[in-house]
Amino acid sequence: MACDLWLVPLVDVLCHSPENPFAEEIARYDNALGEAGLPPIPVYGYMPGLSGDVAPIACFDYDALHFLRRAYLLALQRLEVTPVDALGGDYEQLLEMFESTAQSSHLVWHYDHAGAYVPLDFPQPVVNDELLEGGGPLGSSNGLLRELEFVAPAIGIDPKNPPAPPAPPTRHTALEEPAQTPALNGPFAREHHVWLGLHAAATRSLGQGSMIVFS
């Protein structure tokens, strides 16, 4: 099952448009942020070279995403991070044993098929009943980037000099079809592919003021 990541520029030409397709989501996120004592999602003035166009940034499959989440939890608990060919019972046990830790993680506690990361820095995912019924916990792009940099050495990536990210998908990937991924090598190849996609998304989110959206 495939997962596409999209960047939604938080510029006034999109956010203040009466036809903004993300208006309901942004209002829901602003409400949850306000309840948590945090500022609303920032909206930036138009700058040359930055439009309101929504664009894909990465694509990977859900299993590979969980592989990376598994590696993060193991590394956080100072346990050995070993490559696996398939998700097994150990991942479920990790989620159960370290439930509070998992729910404090921007990388781990996030719905696979929906939800967003926003360019605001807060310590752990923001959640309320309305979010849980819809897109799930709201993540911080800053927090996601920190967690990606933390887990990188455990899967053989230098976070200060990461490889180039894969090219963005050329079209929307249907949920039921496999993700379009390049030929990958190495024991942590699938984790690498997801890490690079998420890292590119988080970096761009912070650099240009965009929201990351799962689809």
N, C-alpha and C positions, 0 to 999 in steps of 0.2 A: 504494500500500500504506500502510495507516494504522498509526500508533503511538500508543498511549495511555500517559500517565504517571499513576501512582497514588502517593498518599502513604500510607505505612504508619507510623502512630504508634508510636514505640518506648516504649510504656508497659507497665508490669508486667502489667496486666490482659490484654494480648495476648501479650507475649513470654514470660510465665511460665505461660501457659495450656497444658495438655497437648494442646489442639486447635489450637495456633498453626500456621497453614498455612505460615508462613515459617520454621519452626524449623530445617529442614535448610539453608536458604539462610543464615540468620544464623550457624549453626555453621560453615559453610564460610567465610563472611566473617571470622568471629572467628579462625579458624585462619590464614587468609592474613594478617590484620593482625598476629597474634602473630609469624608468621615474619618480618614486616617490621619487628619491634620497635615496633609501635604498640599502643595500648590497644584493648580490644574495643569493639564497638558499644555505645554507652551505652543503658541502659534507665532510664526515668524513672518516678517514682511517679505514681499517678493524681492529676490535678488537676481540679477542677470545670470543666466545659466542654470537656474533652478526653477522648474515649473511645478505645477500641481499634478503632474502625471504620476500615476501609480505604476511601479515597475517591478518585475520579478528580480530577485537577488540570488536565490539558491533553491535547490531541490534535492531531497534525499528521502529514503524510506523510513518508516516508523521504527522498524526493528533496529536500524542503525542508530537512530536517535536514542533508543533505550540502551544500546551498547555504550554510548558515550555517557549517558546518565549513570549507568552501572559503574563505569570507570571512575567517574567523579565521586560517587559515594564511597567506593573502595579507597580511593586516594585520600579523601577527607578523613576517613577513619584509620588511616595509616596501615591499611591492609594491602597485600600484594595485588597489583593490577595485572591480571593475566588475560590474554586474548581468548575469545570464545567464538565458536562457529554458530551458536544459536543461543537464544535466551532460555535459561533454565530456571530451576527453582531457587537458585542462589540469589537471583535478582529480586524475586518476590520476598525472600527472606530479608534481604537488605532493606527493602522498603518498609517491611514490618518492624524490623529491629531498630531502625533509625528513622522512624516516621516523623518525629519532630524536626530532625535535621533535614529530611527530604522536603518537608513543607516550608522550610526556611530558605530553600534553594531556588533561585530564579531559573536555573537550568533544569532542575528535576521537577519542581511542582508547577506544571504548565500543561494545559490540555494539548493533546497532540494535533487535533484537527481545527483548533480555533484559538481565540485569544490574541494577545498582543504584548509587545514590549514597547515602552515609551522612554524618550530621552530625559528621564528624571532620575536622580539618584536617591534611592531609598533602600533600607537594609534588607528587607525580605519582601516577597510578593504581597501585593495588596489584595484582599479578598473580602467579599461580603456575600450575602445570600443571592443577591441579584447577579453577581458575577459567576457564582458557582452554577447557577441555573442556565447561564448563557455560555460565554466564551471561556470561563474558568479564571483562575488567578491572573492578575495583571502584573507583568514583570517589568523590571528596570533594565534598560539597555546597559547602564553602567554596571549593575550587579551581574548581568549575564557575562559581560566582558571580563570582569574580575574572576568569575568562576571558570571561564574558558582558559584564562591565563594560568589559573591554579592547576587545572587538570592536564594542561598541555605536556609537561615533562613526563607524566606517567604514561603517556601514549606515544612518546618519542617526537614531540614537536617542541621547537624552541619558540616560546611565545614572543621573544623579542625580535625574532627573524623567521616568521612563519613562511611556509611555501605560498606561492600564488594561489588564490582561490579558484575553484572551477568556474567556467563560464556560466552565467545565469541561464536558466532554461529559456528556450525560444518560444515556448507556448505554455499555456496552463496545462498542468498534468492532472488527469482525472484521478480521483481517490483510489479507484480500483486497479489502476495500471501500475506497473513497477516504475520506480523513479528512474529518470534518465541520468545515469552516472557513467563517468569515464572508466576505463580499465584501471583497476586499483591493485596495488601490490603491497605486501607486508602484513605482519600479524595484526596490526591495528588499522588496516586499510579503510574499513567502513567507519570507524571512529574518526579517522583523519578527515574523511569526506564531509561528515556532518560538522566537525569542528571548524573546518575551513569555511563552510557555508555560513554557520552561525557567527563566526568571527567577522566575516565580511559584512554581514548584516548589522552586527552591533557597532562595528567601526563606522560604517556609513550612517547609521542611525544617529550616532553622536556627532559625527562630522558635519552632517547637513541638516540635522534637526528633523528626523523622520521617525515614524512609528513602524515597527516591524509587525507584520500581520501574517498569521498562519492560514493556509487554505488547503 
